[in-house]
Amino acid sequence: MKSEIPSDTRATWQVPTYDIAMWEGRRHPWCVIIPVINEGERIRTLLARMSALRIADIADIVIVDGGSTDGSLQHEFLRSRDVAGLIVKTGAGRLSAQLRCAYAFALDQGYDGIVTIDGNDKDDPEAIPRFVEALKNGVDFVQASRFLAGGLAENTPKSRDLAIRFIHAPALSLSSGFHWTDTTQGFRAYSSRMLLDPLVAPFRDVFSGYELLAYLSYRVPKLGYRCQELATVRRYPKGEVPTKIGGMRGNLKLLEVLFRACAGHYNPKAVS
């Protein structure tokens, strides 16, 4: 069943071009979106863990690829791991552009809600059913937190740990009015009704790099949507930091995005 998004509304969305490389069709009201680019064995391990947990019994699994060249996403393998869809971004942009492609695809298919989990196998997919349950119970934005009681932060680089605890999460908590403890990771869930709200308006070209995650953490609570954090496990492998953000320049860019988001810079102009 496709969604009934008004055509004039859909026409206003700014979504990077993408190809639907594989699509088995919608089976559930919920989907799990996994953004990847050259994750190699990490995405294969994550999918194997999700298959063992039978995640595909409760939500459709959709991978959004930013242009991988490592051969890790062969269709036969994906089908063997219960993946329902593979879409490949062909337009410009990085993570936020990938997510806009995936969210637009999911909304076009009529999903009631979306869970996102990074494809680098740092997050424990065991928590996915709890995210889906929260969506079923009317939560509009669910954020994973390694810092809540019952969560676990393993091998997190010290500089990143301090930045999240003392800069990123406090800034978004103060500006949004919701007490966040863990705001940089992409293990989240969103209701479709929130993503479709024109006061949120996630389908804009301003979201190209890493802006969308910080913006939604600021904007969604400000609009009165129901938000919740869930305790989760996040493990960095010893001696390796699998991330697409690196170096002083990358970290400074994240801080710039954070402060712009907290100042309302990314709000839809007509409703700022």
C-alpha positions in Angstrom: 0.0 0.0 0.0 1.4 3.4 -1.0 1.0 6.5 1.2 -1.6 9.1 0.4 0.8 12.1 0.6 -0.9 14.9 -1.4 0.9 15.3 -4.7 1.4 19.1 -4.2 3.1 18.4 -0.8 5.2 15.6 -2.3 6.3 17.9 -5.1 7.9 20.4 -2.7 10.3 17.8 -1.2 13.9 18.2 -2.1 15.2 14.7 -2.3 18.5 13.7 -3.9 18.2 11.3 -6.9 18.4 7.6 -6.0 18.0 4.3 -7.7 15.8 1.4 -6.3 18.3 -1.4 -6.8 16.2 -4.0 -5.0 12.7 -4.0 -3.6 10.8 -7.0 -2.3 7.7 -5.0 -1.2 6.3 -3.7 2.0 5.3 -6.4 4.6 5.0 -4.5 7.8 3.9 -1.0 9.1 7.5 -0.3 10.2 10.9 -0.3 8.5 14.5 -0.3 9.6 16.7 1.9 7.5 20.5 1.3 7.5 22.7 4.0 5.9 26.0 2.5 4.6 29.0 3.4 2.5 31.8 0.9 2.1 31.1 -0.8 5.5 32.5 -4.2 4.3 32.3 -6.9 6.9 30.7 -4.6 9.4 27.4 -4.4 7.5 27.5 -8.1 6.9 28.0 -8.8 10.6 25.1 -6.5 11.5 22.7 -8.1 9.1 23.7 -11.5 10.3 22.9 -10.4 13.9 19.6 -8.9 12.8 18.7 -12.1 11.0 19.4 -14.2 14.1 17.1 -11.8 16.0 14.4 -12.2 13.4 14.0 -8.5 13.0 12.4 -9.0 9.6 9.4 -10.6 11.3 8.5 -7.2 12.8 9.9 -4.6 10.4 11.1 -4.4 6.8 14.9 -3.9 6.4 15.9 -1.2 3.9 19.5 -0.3 3.2 20.4 3.1 1.7 23.8 3.1 0.1 25.8 6.2 -0.4 27.8 4.7 -3.2 29.7 1.7 -1.9 32.4 0.1 -4.1 33.5 -2.7 -1.7 31.1 -5.4 -3.0 29.5 -5.9 0.4 25.9 -5.5 -0.9 25.3 -8.2 -3.4 21.6 -8.8 -3.8 21.7 -12.5 -3.2 23.5 -12.0 0.1 21.0 -9.3 1.2 18.1 -11.5 0.4 19.6 -14.3 2.4 19.7 -11.9 5.4 16.0 -10.9 5.0 16.7 -7.4 3.5 13.6 -6.1 1.8 15.2 -3.2 -0.1 18.3 -1.5 -1.3 18.3 2.0 -2.6 21.4 3.8 -3.9 21.8 7.5 -3.7 23.1 8.9 -7.0 22.7 12.6 -6.1 25.0 14.8 -4.2 25.5 14.9 -0.4 26.5 12.8 2.5 24.6 11.3 5.5 21.7 13.7 5.6 21.2 13.4 1.9 21.2 9.6 2.2 18.6 9.8 5.0 16.4 12.1 2.9 16.4 9.5 0.2 15.5 6.7 2.6 12.9 8.7 4.5 11.2 9.8 1.3 11.2 6.2 0.0 9.7 4.9 3.3 7.0 7.5 3.4 6.1 6.9 -0.3 5.6 3.2 0.7 3.3 4.2 3.5 5.3 3.1 6.5 3.9 4.3 9.9 7.4 4.7 11.4 11.1 4.3 10.7 13.9 3.0 12.8 17.4 3.9 11.7 20.6 2.1 12.8 24.1 2.8 11.5 25.6 0.1 9.2 29.0 0.0 11.0 27.9 -2.6 13.6 28.5 -0.4 16.6 24.9 -0.6 17.9 23.2 -3.7 19.2 20.2 -4.5 17.1 18.7 -6.3 20.0 17.0 -3.0 20.9 15.2 -2.6 17.6 11.9 -4.3 18.9 11.8 -1.8 21.7 12.1 1.1 19.3 9.2 -0.4 17.3 7.2 -0.9 20.4 7.7 2.8 21.4 6.5 3.9 18.0 3.4 1.6 18.4 2.8 3.4 21.8 2.7 6.8 20.1 6.2 8.1 20.6 7.3 10.3 17.7 11.1 10.4 18.3 13.0 7.6 20.0 16.7 8.2 20.6 19.2 5.5 21.7 21.3 6.3 24.7 24.4 4.5 25.9 24.5 6.7 29.0 21.1 5.8 30.5 20.9 3.2 33.3 21.0 -0.2 31.5 23.0 1.2 28.6 26.6 0.6 27.8 29.3 2.7 26.2 32.3 0.4 25.3 35.6 1.7 24.0 34.1 5.1 23.2 37.0 7.5 22.4 37.5 9.8 25.4 37.3 13.0 23.4 34.0 11.9 21.9 32.6 10.8 25.2 33.4 14.2 26.8 32.1 16.1 23.8 28.7 14.3 23.9 28.3 14.5 27.7 29.4 18.1 28.2 28.8 19.9 24.9 26.5 18.2 22.4 23.8 16.8 24.6 23.6 19.7 27.0 23.4 22.2 24.2 20.5 20.4 22.5 18.8 19.7 25.8 18.9 23.4 26.8 17.7 24.7 23.4 15.0 22.0 22.7 13.5 21.8 26.2 13.9 18.0 26.3 16.6 16.3 28.4 18.8 14.4 26.0 21.8 12.3 27.2 23.1 11.0 23.8 22.6 13.0 20.7 25.3 12.2 18.1 24.4 8.6 17.2 22.0 7.6 14.5 20.2 4.8 16.3 16.8 6.4 16.4 13.1 6.0 15.5 10.7 8.5 14.0 6.9 8.5 13.4 5.8 9.2 9.9 3.4 11.9 11.1 6.3 13.8 12.6 8.4 13.5 9.4 5.4 14.7 7.3 4.8 17.8 9.4 5.6 20.9 7.4 6.8 22.6 10.6 9.6 19.9 10.6 10.2 19.8 6.9 13.1 17.4 6.7 13.2 17.3 2.9 15.3 20.3 2.2 18.7 20.6 0.5 20.1 22.4 3.6 20.4 18.9 5.0 23.3 17.5 3.1 26.1 16.6 5.6 25.4 15.9 9.2 22.8 18.6 9.9 19.6 16.5 10.0 20.3 14.6 13.1 21.1 17.6 15.2 18.2 19.6 13.7 15.6 16.9 14.5 16.9 16.6 18.1 16.3 20.4 18.5 13.2 20.9 16.4 11.0 17.9 17.3 10.7 18.5 21.1 10.2 22.2 20.4 7.1 21.4 18.5 5.6 19.3 21.3 6.1 15.9 19.9 6.5 13.0 22.2 10.2 12.1 22.6 11.9 9.3 24.5 15.4 7.9 25.1 16.0 4.1 25.3 19.1 2.5 27.0 21.2 0.7 24.4 24.6 -0.8 23.9 27.2 1.0 21.7 30.5 -0.7 21.2 33.6 0.7 19.4 36.0 -2.0 18.3 39.3 -1.9 20.2 42.0 0.1 18.3 39.6 1.3 15.6 37.1 4.1 15.3 34.6 3.2 12.5 33.3 6.6 11.6 33.0 8.9 8.6 33.7 11.9 10.8 37.4 12.4 11.6 40.1 14.9 12.4 39.9 18.4 13.9 38.1 19.8 10.8 35.4 17.2 11.0 34.8 17.8 14.7 34.7 21.5 14.3 32.1 21.1 11.5 30.0 19.1 13.9 30.2 21.9 16.5 29.2 24.5 13.8 26.2 22.3 12.9 25.3 21.9 16.5 25.2 25.6 17.3 23.4 26.4 14.1 20.7 23.9 15.0 20.4 25.2 18.5 19.9 28.7 17.2 17.1 27.7 14.9 19.2 28.2 11.7 17.7 25.1 10.0 14.1 25.8 10.9 11.7 26.2 7.9 12.0 29.8 6.9 8.3 30.5 6.8 7.8 29.3 10.3 11.0 30.3 12.1 
